[in-house]
Amino acid sequence: MYKIRVYVTLRPSILDPKGKASLGALHNLGYNRIKDVRIGKMIELDIEAGSEPQAREAAEMAARKLLANEVMEDFEVEVMEAASR
Amino acid sequence: MYKIRVYVTLRPSILDPKGKASLGALHNLGYNRIKDVRIGKMIELDIEAGSEPQAREAAEMAARKLLANEVMEDFEVEVMEAASR
């Protein structure tokens, strides 16, 4: 079993209203050293696969088909560990 | 300027309905090798600070005060790079 993280982020050209709202709230709390906030998703997958490349490929397919909207989002896949099960 | 990532995840004991829904959808698409899905947030911060520890501390404070709900979420801070500005 492999534990894989998929990071889904809005493309830089896409406005991030949640990020802007958080930035405003942080400034209201006095955290003025924070200059930008962008909010994305981190999806943790447990994948049964014979090898790490196979697990990575399954995660990438899942990201393309469902987890990320490739019109406005980018994604990265990171293999965290080969969990022993 | 430092670029920092804050990973916010639901505590393992907390039910993750979005994750369960995604798991069901992935199984409907035929991705049966995916055994679990948990969805969290990845927040990217640009922080002006004199040192990496200062930047990390500001990110942790922002996470405690606003970005994570510590009643049901855990968070991790990762310093990605010291951006030259």
Backbone of each chain as nested JSON, in Angstrom:
{
  "chains": [
    {"id": "A", "residues": [
      {"number": 1, "name": "MET", "atoms": {"N": [0.86, -1.206, 0.0], "CA": [0.0, 0.0, 0.0], "C": [0.885, 1.242, 0.0]}},
      {"number": 2, "name": "TYR", "atoms": {"N": [0.553, 2.203, -0.814], "CA": [1.342, 3.445, -0.886], "C": [0.495, 4.623, -0.387]}},
      {"number": 3, "name": "LYS", "atoms": {"N": [1.114, 5.517, 0.371], "CA": [0.435, 6.748, 0.809], "C": [0.963, 7.866, -0.089]}},
      {"number": 4, "name": "ILE", "atoms": {"N": [0.047, 8.496, -0.817], "CA": [0.427, 9.505, -1.801], "C": [-0.337, 10.802, -1.532]}},
      {"number": 5, "name": "ARG", "atoms": {"N": [0.37, 11.916, -1.684], "CA": [-0.29, 13.209, -1.559], "C": [-0.426, 13.851, -2.931]}},
      {"number": 6, "name": "VAL", "atoms": {"N": [-1.601, 14.395, -3.214], "CA": [-1.827, 15.167, -4.442], "C": [-2.104, 16.608, -4.014]}},
      {"number": 7, "name": "TYR", "atoms": {"N": [-1.243, 17.524, -4.456], "CA": [-1.42, 18.946, -4.137], "C": [-2.1, 19.611, -5.331]}},
      {"number": 8, "name": "VAL", "atoms": {"N": [-3.255, 20.185, -5.079], "CA": [-4.007, 20.839, -6.156], "C": [-4.027, 22.333, -5.875]}},
      {"number": 9, "name": "THR", "atoms": {"N": [-3.523, 23.127, -6.821], "CA": [-3.452, 24.577, -6.611], "C": [-4.097, 25.3, -7.787]}},
      {"number": 10, "name": "LEU", "atoms": {"N": [-4.666, 26.468, -7.485], "CA": [-5.204, 27.293, -8.555], "C": [-4.048, 27.792, -9.429]}},
      {"number": 11, "name": "ARG", "atoms": {"N": [-4.259, 27.843, -10.731], "CA": [-3.216, 28.418, -11.601], "C": [-2.946, 29.855, -11.133]}},
      {"number": 12, "name": "PRO", "atoms": {"N": [-1.661, 30.283, -11.235], "CA": [-1.308, 31.638, -10.767], "C": [-2.178, 32.738, -11.399]}},
      {"number": 13, "name": "SER", "atoms": {"N": [-2.631, 32.518, -12.61], "CA": [-3.402, 33.572, -13.302], "C": [-4.846, 33.64, -12.794]}},
      {"number": 14, "name": "ILE", "atoms": {"N": [-5.253, 32.645, -12.029], "CA": [-6.638, 32.585, -11.555], "C": [-6.769, 33.315, -10.219]}},
      {"number": 15, "name": "LEU", "atoms": {"N": [-7.75, 34.188, -10.099], "CA": [-7.994, 34.915, -8.847], "C": [-8.367, 33.921, -7.744]}},
      {"number": 16, "name": "ASP", "atoms": {"N": [-7.869, 34.166, -6.523], "CA": [-8.127, 33.254, -5.403], "C": [-8.891, 34.009, -4.31]}},
      {"number": 17, "name": "PRO", "atoms": {"N": [-10.23, 34.105, -4.428], "CA": [-10.997, 34.896, -3.47], "C": [-10.851, 34.422, -2.02]}},
      {"number": 18, "name": "LYS", "atoms": {"N": [-10.771, 33.092, -1.825], "CA": [-10.609, 32.592, -0.441], "C": [-9.27, 33.061, 0.13]}},
      {"number": 19, "name": "GLY", "atoms": {"N": [-8.262, 33.001, -0.732], "CA": [-6.935, 33.44, -0.294], "C": [-6.936, 34.909, 0.068]}},
      {"number": 20, "name": "LYS", "atoms": {"N": [-7.578, 35.71, -0.776], "CA": [-7.641, 37.164, -0.512], "C": [-8.399, 37.427, 0.798]}},
      {"number": 21, "name": "ALA", "atoms": {"N": [-9.473, 36.699, 1.009], "CA": [-10.264, 36.899, 2.24], "C": [-9.425, 36.546, 3.463]}},
      {"number": 22, "name": "SER", "atoms": {"N": [-8.667, 35.447, 3.365], "CA": [-7.812, 35.053, 4.499], "C": [-6.73, 36.092, 4.73]}},
      {"number": 23, "name": "LEU", "atoms": {"N": [-6.187, 36.622, 3.63], "CA": [-5.142, 37.647, 3.766], "C": [-5.698, 38.862, 4.511]}},
      {"number": 24, "name": "GLY", "atoms": {"N": [-6.888, 39.279, 4.132], "CA": [-7.513, 40.426, 4.811], "C": [-7.73, 40.141, 6.294]}},
      {"number": 25, "name": "ALA", "atoms": {"N": [-8.21, 38.945, 6.588], "CA": [-8.466, 38.584, 7.987], "C": [-7.159, 38.549, 8.783]}},
      {"number": 26, "name": "LEU", "atoms": {"N": [-6.111, 38.008, 8.169], "CA": [-4.813, 37.956, 8.863], "C": [-4.291, 39.369, 9.132]}},
      {"number": 27, "name": "HIS", "atoms": {"N": [-4.487, 40.264, 8.155], "CA": [-4.045, 41.652, 8.372], "C": [-4.854, 42.289, 9.5]}},
      {"number": 28, "name": "ASN", "atoms": {"N": [-6.142, 41.996, 9.54], "CA": [-6.96, 42.528, 10.648], "C": [-6.468, 42.008, 11.999]}},
      {"number": 29, "name": "LEU", "atoms": {"N": [-5.892, 40.805, 11.983], "CA": [-5.363, 40.234, 13.238], "C": [-3.956, 40.76, 13.527]}},
      {"number": 30, "name": "GLY", "atoms": {"N": [-3.431, 41.575, 12.599], "CA": [-2.121, 42.185, 12.852], "C": [-0.959, 41.468, 12.192]}},
      {"number": 31, "name": "TYR", "atoms": {"N": [-1.217, 40.462, 11.373], "CA": [-0.137, 39.726, 10.713], "C": [0.206, 40.395, 9.383]}},
      {"number": 32, "name": "ASN", "atoms": {"N": [0.774, 41.596, 9.481], "CA": [1.016, 42.366, 8.262], "C": [2.235, 41.87, 7.482]}},
      {"number": 33, "name": "ARG", "atoms": {"N": [3.057, 41.015, 8.12], "CA": [4.238, 40.492, 7.394], "C": [3.811, 39.428, 6.367]}},
      {"number": 34, "name": "ILE", "atoms": {"N": [2.562, 38.986, 6.466], "CA": [2.093, 38.007, 5.479], "C": [1.609, 38.777, 4.248]}},
      {"number": 35, "name": "LYS", "atoms": {"N": [2.273, 38.594, 3.138], "CA": [2.023, 39.432, 1.96], "C": [1.074, 38.779, 0.956]}},
      {"number": 36, "name": "ASP", "atoms": {"N": [0.961, 37.445, 0.976], "CA": [0.025, 36.792, 0.06], "C": [-0.394, 35.449, 0.649]}},
      {"number": 37, "name": "VAL", "atoms": {"N": [-1.626, 35.062, 0.344], "CA": [-2.167, 33.774, 0.784], "C": [-2.844, 33.126, -0.415]}},
      {"number": 38, "name": "ARG", "atoms": {"N": [-2.498, 31.87, -0.714], "CA": [-3.204, 31.131, -1.769], "C": [-3.625, 29.787, -1.182]}},
      {"number": 39, "name": "ILE", "atoms": {"N": [-4.885, 29.46, -1.375], "CA": [-5.411, 28.255, -0.735], "C": [-5.647, 27.163, -1.782]}},
      {"number": 40, "name": "GLY", "atoms": {"N": [-5.045, 25.997, -1.52], "CA": [-5.246, 24.864, -2.425], "C": [-5.709, 23.653, -1.634]}},
      {"number": 41, "name": "LYS", "atoms": {"N": [-5.743, 22.505, -2.309], "CA": [-6.175, 21.261, -1.651], "C": [-4.97, 20.322, -1.513]}},
      {"number": 42, "name": "MET", "atoms": {"N": [-4.989, 19.554, -0.435], "CA": [-3.999, 18.482, -0.286], "C": [-4.808, 17.202, -0.079]}},
      {"number": 43, "name": "ILE", "atoms": {"N": [-4.694, 16.28, -1.035], "CA": [-5.503, 15.058, -1.002], "C": [-4.578, 13.878, -0.725]}},
      {"number": 44, "name": "GLU", "atoms": {"N": [-4.887, 13.155, 0.367], "CA": [-4.068, 12.002, 0.732], "C": [-4.774, 10.731, 0.254]}},
      {"number": 45, "name": "LEU", "atoms": {"N": [-4.041, 9.941, -0.519], "CA": [-4.6, 8.708, -1.082], "C": [-3.84, 7.494, -0.544]}},
      {"number": 46, "name": "ASP", "atoms": {"N": [-4.566, 6.442, -0.192], "CA": [-3.945, 5.134, 0.069], "C": [-4.193, 4.306, -1.192]}},
      {"number": 47, "name": "ILE", "atoms": {"N": [-3.114, 3.876, -1.836], "CA": [-3.251, 3.167, -3.113], "C": [-2.54, 1.812, -3.052]}},
      {"number": 48, "name": "GLU", "atoms": {"N": [-3.268, 0.793, -3.415], "CA": [-2.665, -0.551, -3.52], "C": [-2.038, -0.665, -4.892]}},
      {"number": 49, "name": "ALA", "atoms": {"N": [-0.721, -0.912, -4.935], "CA": [-0.053, -1.021, -6.238], "C": [1.18, -1.89, -6.073]}},
      {"number": 50, "name": "GLY", "atoms": {"N": [1.591, -2.466, -7.203], "CA": [2.741, -3.371, -7.156], "C": [4.053, -2.629, -7.031]}},
      {"number": 51, "name": "SER", "atoms": {"N": [4.093, -1.379, -7.467], "CA": [5.353, -0.611, -7.421], "C": [5.013, 0.867, -7.237]}},
      {"number": 52, "name": "GLU", "atoms": {"N": [6.058, 1.635, -6.88], "CA": [5.846, 3.077, -6.692], "C": [5.398, 3.757, -7.988]}},
      {"number": 53, "name": "PRO", "atoms": {"N": [6.054, 3.468, -9.126], "CA": [5.576, 4.085, -10.373], "C": [4.106, 3.784, -10.666]}},
      {"number": 54, "name": "GLN", "atoms": {"N": [3.683, 2.576, -10.359], "CA": [2.264, 2.222, -10.6], "C": [1.355, 3.049, -9.696]}},
      {"number": 55, "name": "ALA", "atoms": {"N": [1.779, 3.197, -8.436], "CA": [0.977, 3.979, -7.476], "C": [0.912, 5.436, -7.926]}},
      {"number": 56, "name": "ARG", "atoms": {"N": [2.052, 5.955, -8.35], "CA": [2.114, 7.349, -8.816], "C": [1.187, 7.537, -10.02]}},
      {"number": 57, "name": "GLU", "atoms": {"N": [1.223, 6.579, -10.944], "CA": [0.406, 6.691, -12.157], "C": [-1.079, 6.688, -11.817]}},
      {"number": 58, "name": "ALA", "atoms": {"N": [-1.461, 5.828, -10.867], "CA": [-2.876, 5.77, -10.455], "C": [-3.299, 7.105, -9.842]}},
      {"number": 59, "name": "ALA", "atoms": {"N": [-2.402, 7.699, -9.048], "CA": [-2.715, 8.991, -8.411], "C": [-2.864, 10.083, -9.471]}},
      {"number": 60, "name": "GLU", "atoms": {"N": [-1.974, 10.046, -10.467], "CA": [-2.045, 11.075, -11.523], "C": [-3.337, 10.941, -12.322]}},
      {"number": 61, "name": "MET", "atoms": {"N": [-3.727, 9.695, -12.611], "CA": [-4.972, 9.463, -13.353], "C": [-6.163, 9.966, -12.541]}},
      {"number": 62, "name": "ALA", "atoms": {"N": [-6.157, 9.633, -11.237], "CA": [-7.262, 10.071, -10.369], "C": [-7.323, 11.599, -10.335]}},
      {"number": 63, "name": "ALA", "atoms": {"N": [-6.16, 12.229, -10.305], "CA": [-6.126, 13.701, -10.27], "C": [-6.71, 14.259, -11.567]}},
      {"number": 64, "name": "ARG", "atoms": {"N": [-6.286, 13.691, -12.697], "CA": [-6.781, 14.203, -14.001], "C": [-8.272, 13.979, -14.159]}},
      {"number": 65, "name": "LYS", "atoms": {"N": [-8.739, 12.811, -13.703], "CA": [-10.148, 12.486, -13.952], "C": [-11.107, 13.166, -12.977]}},
      {"number": 66, "name": "LEU", "atoms": {"N": [-10.614, 13.357, -11.707], "CA": [-11.597, 13.803, -10.692], "C": [-11.08, 14.89, -9.751]}},
      {"number": 67, "name": "LEU", "atoms": {"N": [-9.878, 14.678, -9.228], "CA": [-9.445, 15.502, -8.086], "C": [-9.067, 16.933, -8.486]}},
      {"number": 68, "name": "ALA", "atoms": {"N": [-8.596, 17.107, -9.696], "CA": [-8.195, 18.463, -10.123], "C": [-8.99, 18.866, -11.356]}},
      {"number": 69, "name": "ASN", "atoms": {"N": [-9.333, 20.152, -11.408], "CA": [-10.013, 20.686, -12.599], "C": [-8.925, 21.352, -13.438]}},
      {"number": 70, "name": "GLU", "atoms": {"N": [-8.444, 20.642, -14.447], "CA": [-7.239, 21.094, -15.158], "C": [-7.458, 22.36, -15.976]}},
      {"number": 71, "name": "VAL", "atoms": {"N": [-8.7, 22.809, -16.045], "CA": [-8.937, 24.086, -16.742], "C": [-8.336, 25.221, -15.924]}},
      {"number": 72, "name": "MET", "atoms": {"N": [-8.441, 25.121, -14.581], "CA": [-7.975, 26.238, -13.752], "C": [-7.051, 25.816, -12.611]}},
      {"number": 73, "name": "GLU", "atoms": {"N": [-6.748, 24.521, -12.544], "CA": [-5.895, 24.054, -11.455], "C": [-4.705, 23.262, -11.986]}},
      {"number": 74, "name": "ASP", "atoms": {"N": [-3.61, 23.333, -11.236], "CA": [-2.451, 22.479, -11.481], "C": [-2.396, 21.45, -10.347]}},
      {"number": 75, "name": "PHE", "atoms": {"N": [-1.698, 20.345, -10.571], "CA": [-1.528, 19.398, -9.466], "C": [-0.113, 18.817, -9.478]}},
      {"number": 76, "name": "GLU", "atoms": {"N": [0.321, 18.422, -8.289], "CA": [1.605, 17.743, -8.102], "C": [1.333, 16.481, -7.294]}},
      {"number": 77, "name": "VAL", "atoms": {"N": [2.11, 15.425, -7.595], "CA": [1.946, 14.163, -6.865], "C": [3.227, 13.897, -6.072]}},
      {"number": 78, "name": "GLU", "atoms": {"N": [3.055, 13.538, -4.806], "CA": [4.229, 13.207, -3.98], "C": [3.981, 11.867, -3.305]}},
      {"number": 79, "name": "VAL", "atoms": {"N": [4.909, 10.928, -3.509], "CA": [4.795, 9.624, -2.844], "C": [5.374, 9.772, -1.444]}},
      {"number": 80, "name": "MET", "atoms": {"N": [4.533, 9.602, -0.437], "CA": [4.977, 9.837, 0.927], "C": [5.67, 8.606, 1.492]}},
      {"number": 81, "name": "GLU", "atoms": {"N": [5.027, 7.456, 1.361], "CA": [5.654, 6.253, 1.926], "C": [5.012, 5.026, 1.316]}},
      {"number": 82, "name": "ALA", "atoms": {"N": [5.762, 3.958, 1.367], "CA": [5.202, 2.66, 0.996], "C": [4.779, 2.036, 2.32]}},
      {"number": 83, "name": "ALA", "atoms": {"N": [3.453, 2.169, 2.663], "CA": [2.981, 1.655, 3.959], "C": [3.009, 0.138, 3.919]}},
      {"number": 84, "name": "SER", "atoms": {"N": [3.453, -0.479, 5.021], "CA": [3.476, -1.956, 5.011], "C": [2.093, -2.425, 5.433]}},
      {"number": 85, "name": "ARG", "atoms": {"N": [1.455, -3.247, 4.652], "CA": [0.126, -3.793, 5.045], "C": [0.117, -5.225, 4.552]}}
    ]},
    {"id": "B", "residues": [
      {"number": 1, "name": "MET", "atoms": {"N": [11.806, 37.598, 1.734], "CA": [10.464, 37.0, 1.625], "C": [10.586, 35.473, 1.643]}},
      {"number": 2, "name": "TYR", "atoms": {"N": [9.756, 34.849, 2.442], "CA": [9.764, 33.385, 2.532], "C": [8.454, 32.828, 1.967]}},
      {"number": 3, "name": "LYS", "atoms": {"N": [8.542, 31.721, 1.239], "CA": [7.336, 31.027, 0.762], "C": [7.16, 29.793, 1.648]}},
      {"number": 4, "name": "ILE", "atoms": {"N": [6.021, 29.773, 2.322], "CA": [5.775, 28.72, 3.304], "C": [4.455, 28.012, 2.98]}},
      {"number": 5, "name": "ARG", "atoms": {"N": [4.455, 26.699, 3.17], "CA": [3.222, 25.942, 3.001], "C": [2.708, 25.476, 4.359]}},
      {"number": 6, "name": "VAL", "atoms": {"N": [1.414, 25.649, 4.574], "CA": [0.766, 25.126, 5.787], "C": [-0.2, 24.028, 5.318]}},
      {"number": 7, "name": "TYR", "atoms": {"N": [0.021, 22.812, 5.8], "CA": [-0.859, 21.695, 5.444], "C": [-1.844, 21.498, 6.591]}},
      {"number": 8, "name": "VAL", "atoms": {"N": [-3.117, 21.613, 6.275], "CA": [-4.15, 21.468, 7.31], "C": [-4.931, 20.192, 7.006]}},
      {"number": 9, "name": "THR", "atoms": {"N": [-4.978, 19.282, 7.967], "CA": [-5.668, 18.003, 7.748], "C": [-6.653, 17.752, 8.879]}},
      {"number": 10, "name": "LEU", "atoms": {"N": [-7.718, 17.055, 8.541], "CA": [-8.669, 16.66, 9.582], "C": [-7.985, 15.637, 10.486]}},
      {"number": 11, "name": "ARG", "atoms": {"N": [-8.276, 15.716, 11.793], "CA": [-7.724, 14.702, 12.701], "C": [-8.215, 13.326, 12.241]}},
      {"number": 12, "name": "PRO", "atoms": {"N": [-7.377, 12.285, 12.378], "CA": [-7.756, 10.942, 11.915], "C": [-9.102, 10.473, 12.491]}},
      {"number": 13, "name": "SER", "atoms": {"N": [-9.433, 10.928, 13.691], "CA": [-10.681, 10.452, 14.333], "C": [-11.913, 11.142, 13.745]}},
      {"number": 14, "name": "ILE", "atoms": {"N": [-11.698, 12.192, 12.966], "CA": [-12.827, 12.965, 12.433], "C": [-13.26, 12.386, 11.077]}},
      {"number": 15, "name": "LEU", "atoms": {"N": [-14.548, 12.141, 10.906], "CA": [-15.085, 11.64, 9.631], "C": [-14.827, 12.677, 8.537]}},
      {"number": 16, "name": "ASP", "atoms": {"N": [-14.472, 12.18, 7.338], "CA": [-14.167, 13.083, 6.224], "C": [-15.161, 12.83, 5.08]}},
      {"number": 17, "name": "PRO", "atoms": {"N": [-16.339, 13.461, 5.139], "CA": [-17.377, 13.179, 4.135], "C": [-16.931, 13.482, 2.704]}},
      {"number": 18, "name": "LYS", "atoms": {"N": [-16.141, 14.572, 2.515], "CA": [-15.683, 14.886, 1.146], "C": [-14.76, 13.773, 0.641]}},
      {"number": 19, "name": "GLY", "atoms": {"N": [-13.9, 13.31, 1.54], "CA": [-12.998, 12.227, 1.157], "C": [-13.765, 10.967, 0.789]}},
      {"number": 20, "name": "LYS", "atoms": {"N": [-14.783, 10.653, 1.592], "CA": [-15.587, 9.441, 1.31], "C": [-16.316, 9.596, -0.039]}},
      {"number": 21, "name": "ALA", "atoms": {"N": [-16.827, 10.785, -0.292], "CA": [-17.539, 11.016, -1.563], "C": [-16.58, 10.856, -2.74]}},
      {"number": 22, "name": "SER", "atoms": {"N": [-15.367, 11.388, -2.587], "CA": [-14.384, 11.262, -3.674], "C": [-13.995, 9.803, -3.875]}},
      {"number": 23, "name": "LEU", "atoms": {"N": [-13.863, 9.077, -2.765], "CA": [-13.505, 7.655, -2.871], "C": [-14.583, 6.905, -3.663]}},
      {"number": 24, "name": "GLY", "atoms": {"N": [-15.851, 7.193, -3.34], "CA": [-16.956, 6.544, -4.056], "C": [-16.923, 6.876, -5.541]}},
      {"number": 25, "name": "ALA", "atoms": {"N": [-16.672, 8.147, -5.834], "CA": [-16.639, 8.564, -7.248], "C": [-15.481, 7.891, -7.984]}},
      {"number": 26, "name": "LEU", "atoms": {"N": [-14.325, 7.802, -7.318], "CA": [-13.162, 7.151, -7.95], "C": [-13.446, 5.665, -8.198]}},
      {"number": 27, "name": "HIS", "atoms": {"N": [-14.124, 5.04, -7.248], "CA": [-14.472, 3.618, -7.458], "C": [-15.441, 3.493, -8.628]}},
      {"number": 28, "name": "ASN", "atoms": {"N": [-16.393, 4.424, -8.743], "CA": [-17.316, 4.388, -9.891], "C": [-16.566, 4.552, -11.209]}},
      {"number": 29, "name": "LEU", "atoms": {"N": [-15.429, 5.267, -11.148], "CA": [-14.628, 5.451, -12.375], "C": [-13.696, 4.268, -12.609]}},
      {"number": 30, "name": "GLY", "atoms": {"N": [-13.738, 3.307, -11.675], "CA": [-12.929, 2.1, -11.872], "C": [-11.599, 2.112, -11.134]}},
      {"number": 31, "name": "TYR", "atoms": {"N": [-11.339, 3.114, -10.323], "CA": [-10.051, 3.175, -9.612], "C": [-10.173, 2.436, -8.268]}},
      {"number": 32, "name": "ASN", "atoms": {"N": [-10.325, 1.113, -8.381], "CA": [-10.579, 0.354, -7.152], "C": [-9.327, 0.139, -6.305]}},
      {"number": 33, "name": "ARG", "atoms": {"N": [-8.147, 0.424, -6.908], "CA": [-6.907, 0.242, -6.125], "C": [-6.74, 1.367, -5.108]}},
      {"number": 34, "name": "ILE", "atoms": {"N": [-7.552, 2.425, -5.236], "CA": [-7.482, 3.521, -4.263], "C": [-8.354, 3.13, -3.069]}},
      {"number": 35, "name": "LYS", "atoms": {"N": [-7.759, 2.971, -1.923], "CA": [-8.46, 2.399, -0.764], "C": [-8.967, 3.467, 0.202]}},
      {"number": 36, "name": "ASP", "atoms": {"N": [-8.358, 4.634, 0.198], "CA": [-8.86, 5.701, 1.078], "C": [-8.494, 7.062, 0.483]}},
      {"number": 37, "name": "VAL", "atoms": {"N": [-9.331, 8.037, 0.737], "CA": [-9.094, 9.41, 0.287], "C": [-9.384, 10.339, 1.464]}},
      {"number": 38, "name": "ARG", "atoms": {"N": [-8.451, 11.221, 1.794], "CA": [-8.709, 12.236, 2.826], "C": [-8.324, 13.59, 2.24]}},
      {"number": 39, "name": "ILE", "atoms": {"N": [-9.226, 14.548, 2.375], "CA": [-9.016, 15.846, 1.728], "C": [-8.69, 16.907, 2.779]}},
      {"number": 40, "name": "GLY", "atoms": {"N": [-7.565, 17.596, 2.573], "CA": [-7.175, 18.679, 3.482], "C": [-6.895, 19.927, 2.672]}},
      {"number": 41, "name": "LYS", "atoms": {"N": [-6.344, 20.929, 3.375], "CA": [-6.01, 22.193, 2.696], "C": [-4.493, 22.35, 2.632]}},
      {"number": 42, "name": "MET", "atoms": {"N": [-4.045, 22.993, 1.569], "CA": [-2.637, 23.39, 1.488], "C": [-2.639, 24.902, 1.266]}},
      {"number": 43, "name": "ILE", "atoms": {"N": [-2.111, 25.631, 2.228], "CA": [-2.155, 27.089, 2.165], "C": [-0.736, 27.606, 1.937]}},
      {"number": 44, "name": "GLU", "atoms": {"N": [-0.561, 28.377, 0.867], "CA": [0.756, 28.921, 0.551], "C": [0.813, 30.38, 1.007]}},
      {"number": 45, "name": "LEU", "atoms": {"N": [1.813, 30.677, 1.822], "CA": [1.958, 32.032, 2.366], "C": [3.262, 32.659, 1.87]}},
      {"number": 46, "name": "ASP", "atoms": {"N": [3.219, 33.919, 1.507], "CA": [4.436, 34.71, 1.29], "C": [4.605, 35.558, 2.551]}},
      {"number": 47, "name": "ILE", "atoms": {"N": [5.724, 35.38, 3.252], "CA": [5.913, 36.07, 4.532], "C": [7.234, 36.849, 4.516]}},
      {"number": 48, "name": "GLU", "atoms": {"N": [7.15, 38.111, 4.86], "CA": [8.35, 38.943, 5.002], "C": [8.885, 38.737, 6.411]}},
      {"number": 49, "name": "ALA", "atoms": {"N": [10.126, 38.235, 6.507], "CA": [10.689, 38.002, 7.84], "C": [12.205, 38.077, 7.746]}},
      {"number": 50, "name": "GLY", "atoms": {"N": [12.814, 38.359, 8.917], "CA": [14.26, 38.526, 8.929], "C": [15.008, 37.21, 8.848]}},
      {"number": 51, "name": "SER", "atoms": {"N": [14.341, 36.137, 9.295], "CA": [15.009, 34.828, 9.289], "C": [13.971, 33.744, 9.065]}},
      {"number": 52, "name": "GLU", "atoms": {"N": [14.448, 32.532, 8.75], "CA": [13.528, 31.416, 8.521], "C": [12.725, 31.095, 9.79]}},
      {"number": 53, "name": "PRO", "atoms": {"N": [13.383, 31.027, 10.961], "CA": [12.599, 30.766, 12.174], "C": [11.493, 31.798, 12.406]}},
      {"number": 54, "name": "GLN", "atoms": {"N": [11.792, 33.048, 12.1], "CA": [10.755, 34.091, 12.265], "C": [9.59, 33.84, 11.312]}},
      {"number": 55, "name": "ALA", "atoms": {"N": [9.914, 33.478, 10.081], "CA": [8.872, 33.224, 9.076], "C": [8.035, 32.023, 9.5]}},
      {"number": 56, "name": "ARG", "atoms": {"N": [8.719, 30.988, 9.988], "CA": [8.017, 29.772, 10.434], "C": [7.078, 30.116, 11.584]}},
      {"number": 57, "name": "GLU", "atoms": {"N": [7.578, 30.929, 12.531], "CA": [6.767, 31.277, 13.697], "C": [5.512, 32.056, 13.277]}},
      {"number": 58, "name": "ALA", "atoms": {"N": [5.692, 32.988, 12.325], "CA": [4.53, 33.768, 11.846], "C": [3.506, 32.837, 11.201]}},
      {"number": 59, "name": "ALA", "atoms": {"N": [3.99, 31.852, 10.442], "CA": [3.071, 30.915, 9.777], "C": [2.326, 30.07, 10.817]}},
      {"number": 60, "name": "GLU", "atoms": {"N": [3.055, 29.632, 11.856], "CA": [2.407, 28.82, 12.902], "C": [1.345, 29.623, 13.638]}},
      {"number": 61, "name": "MET", "atoms": {"N": [1.658, 30.891, 13.917], "CA": [0.683, 31.743, 14.603], "C": [-0.566, 31.944, 13.732]}},
      {"number": 62, "name": "ALA", "atoms": {"N": [-0.32, 32.202, 12.428], "CA": [-1.452, 32.4, 11.509], "C": [-2.304, 31.135, 11.447]}},
      {"number": 63, "name": "ALA", "atoms": {"N": [-1.643, 29.992, 11.48], "CA": [-2.391, 28.718, 11.422], "C": [-3.23, 28.562, 12.68]}},
      {"number": 64, "name": "ARG", "atoms": {"N": [-2.617, 28.85, 13.836], "CA": [-3.369, 28.68, 15.101], "C": [-4.541, 29.646, 15.194]}},
      {"number": 65, "name": "LYS", "atoms": {"N": [-4.302, 30.891, 14.733], "CA": [-5.34, 31.921, 14.916], "C": [-6.464, 31.832, 13.881]}},
      {"number": 66, "name": "LEU", "atoms": {"N": [-6.109, 31.383, 12.643], "CA": [-7.116, 31.512, 11.573], "C": [-7.2, 30.301, 10.643]}},
      {"number": 67, "name": "LEU", "atoms": {"N": [-6.046, 29.838, 10.175], "CA": [-6.054, 28.897, 9.039], "C": [-6.486, 27.49, 9.437]}},
      {"number": 68, "name": "ALA", "atoms": {"N": [-6.251, 27.102, 10.68], "CA": [-6.644, 25.747, 11.109], "C": [-7.586, 25.847, 12.299]}},
      {"number": 69, "name": "ASN", "atoms": {"N": [-8.548, 24.946, 12.315], "CA": [-9.463, 24.867, 13.466], "C": [-8.932, 23.733, 14.343]}},
      {"number": 70, "name": "GLU", "atoms": {"N": [-8.184, 24.093, 15.387], "CA": [-7.446, 23.08, 16.146], "C": [-8.333, 22.132, 16.94]}},
      {"number": 71, "name": "VAL", "atoms": {"N": [-9.647, 22.409, 16.957], "CA": [-10.544, 21.462, 17.622], "C": [-10.606, 20.16, 16.809]}},
      {"number": 72, "name": "MET", "atoms": {"N": [-10.548, 20.289, 15.471], "CA": [-10.717, 19.081, 14.644], "C": [-9.657, 18.943, 13.554]}},
      {"number": 73, "name": "GLU", "atoms": {"N": [-8.718, 19.881, 13.51], "CA": [-7.7, 19.816, 12.461], "C": [-6.292, 19.87, 13.056]}},
      {"number": 74, "name": "ASP", "atoms": {"N": [-5.378, 19.212, 12.364], "CA": [-3.948, 19.326, 12.676], "C": [-3.312, 20.157, 11.564]}},
      {"number": 75, "name": "PHE", "atoms": {"N": [-2.148, 20.749, 11.828], "CA": [-1.445, 21.441, 10.747], "C": [0.055, 21.192, 10.835]}},
      {"number": 76, "name": "GLU", "atoms": {"N": [0.699, 21.279, 9.682], "CA": [2.156, 21.177, 9.561], "C": [2.621, 22.394, 8.765]}},
      {"number": 77, "name": "VAL", "atoms": {"N": [3.827, 22.875, 9.1], "CA": [4.383, 24.025, 8.381], "C": [5.641, 23.574, 7.647]}},
      {"number": 78, "name": "GLU", "atoms": {"N": [5.743, 23.946, 6.386], "CA": [6.946, 23.599, 5.618], "C": [7.472, 24.861, 4.947]}},
      {"number": 79, "name": "VAL", "atoms": {"N": [8.749, 25.182, 5.208], "CA": [9.362, 26.341, 4.551], "C": [9.825, 25.879, 3.169]}},
      {"number": 80, "name": "MET", "atoms": {"N": [9.241, 26.452, 2.128], "CA": [9.561, 25.996, 0.779], "C": [10.824, 26.681, 0.27]}},
      {"number": 81, "name": "GLU", "atoms": {"N": [10.889, 27.989, 0.376], "CA": [12.089, 28.673, -0.14], "C": [12.154, 30.072, 0.461]}},
      {"number": 82, "name": "ALA", "atoms": {"N": [13.349, 30.594, 0.444], "CA": [13.536, 32.001, 0.822], "C": [13.582, 32.738, -0.514]}},
      {"number": 83, "name": "ALA", "atoms": {"N": [12.402, 33.313, -0.921], "CA": [12.338, 33.979, -2.232], "C": [13.161, 35.265, -2.154]}},
      {"number": 84, "name": "SER", "atoms": {"N": [13.94, 35.529, -3.197], "CA": [14.738, 36.775, -3.163], "C": [13.827, 37.901, -3.643]}},
      {"number": 85, "name": "ARG", "atoms": {"N": [13.665, 38.887, -2.828], "CA": [12.873, 40.079, -3.248], "C": [13.574, 41.281, -2.639]}}
    ]}
  ]
}
